């Protein structure tokens, strides 16, 4: 490797950048994307014409109102400016109800348990609980309804390869439509590493050594989620997966395995020895804030945070941020947590077809191209390939996200979020992780007790 190539590799966070390799890796339903498949339109073209090409009566539910609920998230931020476009196209009014992720996920089950007809359509990921509780409308009949769906126009061959099967339940029905694609990614303040003449860490051992080396009184070495909360787990899950373990195996909590215990021991070492003060309270908000404000040299969290990190109006490290592949354990391939946020239709909704039409529009090619230009990592190859996305998200960040998506195993994530007791399992797991990070228990003690608690909540 030449000196110039080494330098480019370092600057790219160990992720080689190139149009050919970037496009090839996207994989529409498992196939490489050819140049001929790239969208022929530009962002200056008339999007109205693209919607008009669909064999759909967009006005068939004109006059109806639907409520869209979700977390404050890159997807809700990206889709909101285009809701007037949807209303102009369909005549359907959209009322939004977005809350912080913790508030949203706490309030949603209460609404559904009361049989509320709203929200009509909503962001969701815990399909196991939603399906078994009867909250989620099965969608296969809507896909096959030719008065509602033009599958040729919607073009599922343009979806990333994990998308079509991700929401499939054991009965063969789809109960959701994926709306984002994300994977755990390593964020680096390149100045902090360059000051010590350190390369981008490739292994967990290197990550720990680097984090300790760059830690100062003003800057932690690394920040990751450690809050004792069910939604704070993806970074820690990635460590478990990459050590060869699982969170859920054969429908039982499996994070008391030797592999999982070793993974959480490493996770705890990193955050206790090189993490920020008070890291036990950290969710993704705190991780993102610390990295953008230059208070941590490295962080691991969702690839979707790249848009904010690279925005000079929000981030003090916008010009210094590098994005890298998720690290790996010795003699193992990295397996970062990779998943899709999804959106569903409420079984009690009085406007189910209008709600499904909204989801069809929101995840279509033209809408995805527009939200991608705002920096959203959508579910479509055409959007990931677009100049607008790479400009807004950052070409290096996009390449790192793609690498981590390819290295991830969505089935490991599905085993968790599709479990009916996912909330109890994830709560127990993160309580254990929090105890390890805080030093109140060893990884062996904490994860053994956590798995026992989780399994006690699983019937049978």
Buried (B, 14 or more C-beta within 10 A) or exposed (E): EEEEEEEEBBBBBBBEBEEEEBBEBBBBBEEEBEEEBEBEBEBEEEBEEBBEEBEBEBEBBBEBBBBBBBBBBBBBBBBBEBBEBBBEBBBBBBEEBBBEBBEBBEEBBEBBEEEBBBBBBBBBBBBBBBBBBEBBBBBEEBBEEEEBBBEEBBBEEBBBBBBBBBBBBEEEBBBBBBBBBBBBBBBBBBBBBBEEEBBBBBBBEBBBBBBBBBBEEEBBBBBBBBBBBBBBBBBBBBBBBBBBBBBBBEBBBBBBBEBBBBBBBBBBBBBBEBBBEEBBBBBBBBBBBBBBEBBBBBBBBBBBBBBBBBBEEBBBBBEBBBBBBBBBBEEBEBBBBBBBBBBBBBBBBEBBBBBBBBBBBBBBBBBBBBBBBBBBBBBBBBBBBBEBBBBBBBBBBBBBBBBBBBBBBBEBBBBBBBBBBBBBBBBBBBBBBBBBBBEEBBBBBBBBBBBEBBBEEBEE
